[in-house]
Amino acid sequence: MFVIGLTGSIGMGKSTTADMFRQEGIPVNDADAVVHELYAHEAVAPIEAAFPGTTRDGSVDRAALAAHLAAHPSDFKTLETIVHPLVRAKELEFRERTQAQGHDMAVLDIPLLFETGRQGRVDAVVVVSCPPDIQRARVLSRPGMTVDKFEMILSRQMPDSEKRARADYIVETGSGLESARTQVREILADIRARRLG
């Protein structure tokens, strides 16, 4: 099974692009969705043990955890040592399940693919990108988003130019949905022709 790593900085349109792969019949494992699930189940006890007061009613309180991490940025590493192995275990289950179902391709949607050194675990990397002004407008239109919060998120992400340089394929989302959908279809056709043929 050919595994595509899908990544891109905040506001680039990665989630929308992931949906386009789904619409083409390619199973997608969304790392963010997996984390949401873990924050209601397996990750709750170890996170509460590491950061007391950041869980409530049997789930991780994302606002409380975010506030703690904003005050103690060095604790991101501790959080990653808890969450990343759990995410990887879920990813392995996804790979085994989709392969058993007979799929020839699957997508791992991983926002911090390069930052966490995961590019070696996929067969090709697709980077979702758009011009910086479009990215900024998209992100700052989100509820609760501030310039400071946006800058903090960007500071933890590899620059877009570097991601683009490392990509096997790029989906440009600045020209609208149909343009991006065409690019997704072209990528799948190229993989089937050159790598699966």
N, C-alpha and C positions, 0 to 999 in steps of 0.2 A: 504494500500500500504506500502510495506517494503522499508524504506529509508536507503541507504548506504551512509555514509560519507567517501569520498575518500580524503586522505591527504598524505603529504610527503614533506620533505624539498627540497630546490632547487636542481635540477640536478639528482633527484632520478628516474625520468621517469614517473612522475605522469600523464602528458598530454598524453603520449603514452598509459599508462594503461587505462586512461579514454576512449580513442578511442577503446580499446579492449572491454570494457563494451558496448560501442555503437554498435560495430560489433556483439555483442551477443544479440542485440535488446533491451538493457536497456537504457532508456532516461537518458541523463546526463545534469545537469545544471552546467556550468563552471563559477565559481565566477569571475575568471580573465576576461573572455569574457564579463560578465555582467558589470564589472567595465569599460572596454573599451567602451562599449555602453553608460554607464552613463556619461563618460567623454566627449561624443559628444552630450549629451542631458541634462538630469535632474540635473546632478551634476555641470554643468558649472557655473551657476550663483552663487550658494553658495560658490564654491571654489574660484571664482574670488573675491567675497566679503571678504572672509577670508584671501586670499593670493593674493593681487592685482598684476597684471602683469603675472600671471601664466596661462592665457588663451589667445588664439589667433584665430581669424576667427571663433568664435562660438564654439570652442572646448577647452578642457584642453590641454595645451602644456606640455606633459609629461616630456620633458627634463627640462623645466623651473621649473616645480613643483618638480622634483627630485633634481635640484640644490638648490631650496629653502629649501627642507627638509634636505639636506646634511648640509646646513649652520645652520639650526634651527631644530635639531632632536626632540625637545619637541613639535613641531607642528604636528608630526605624530598623536598625540592624537586628535587634532582638526580635522585633515583630517578624521580620523576614525569616529568621531561623525557625520560628514557630510555623508560619504559614506556608512557606515555599515547599517543604517536604510533603505537606498535606495536599497542596495543589498538584504536585508532581504525581502523587499516588492516584488522584482523580483522573489526571491526564492519561496515565497508563491504562486505567480501566476503560476510558473512552477509546483509546487506540485499539485495545483488544476487542472491544465490543464492535466497533465499526469494521474492523478487519474480518471478524467472524460473520458479519452481515454481508460480506462480499463487496464492500466499497473499494474502488481502485484509488480513491483520493480522500483526504480529510484535511481540514483546516484547524490549526491551533491558533486561536486569537489570543495573543499575548502582548499586552501593552508594553511591558518592559523586556521584550525579547532580547535585545542586545545588551541592555543594562544588567540583566541577570545571566548573561552568557549562555542563553538557551539556543542560539542559532545553530549550534552543532547537532542539535537533536531533531532538526527538520531537514527536508530534502531541498527546499527552495524557500526564499524569504520574499514576501510581498510587502512593500512599504506603502502605506496610504499617506498621501501628502497633498498640500494645497499652499497657496501663497500665504505669507505671514499675516497680512492684513485680514484675509478671510478667516484664518484660524483665530485670530484675536477677537474678531467680531462674533464668531460662533460661540467661543468660550465665555465671553463677557455677557452674552445674552442669557446664559444659564441662570436659573434661580439660585440665589445665595452666593454667586461667584463674585469675587472682588479682584481688583488688579493685583493686590498683594498675594492672594491665594493662587491666582494664575501664575504669577512669577515664581512662587514656591514650587508649584507642580512642574513648571518648565525646568527649574534648577535641578530636579531629580531625573530629568529625561535627557537622553543624548540629543544633541542638536539635529534638526531635521536634515540638514545638508550631509551630515555624517551617516545617518540612516540611509539616505538615498544612495550614497556612494557604496554602501554595503549590500544593497538590495539586488536580488535576481530580477525582480519585476517591480514596477511602480504603478500605482493607481492614482492618477491626478483627479481630485474631487472638486477642484475649483470651477469646473465648467458645467456642473449640473449632474443630475442623476443618470440620465440616459448615456452621457459620455462615460461615466464611471462604469455603468453596466456593460457597455461595449468593451471596455478595457478588461473587465473581469472575464468576459466570454473569450476574449483573445488570449488571455493568460491560460485559461483552461484548455483551449484548443492547442496552444503551443506546447503545453506540458504533455497532452495526450499524443501529439505528433512526434515530439522530439525525445520525450523521456519515458513514455509508456508504450510507444509504438514498437 
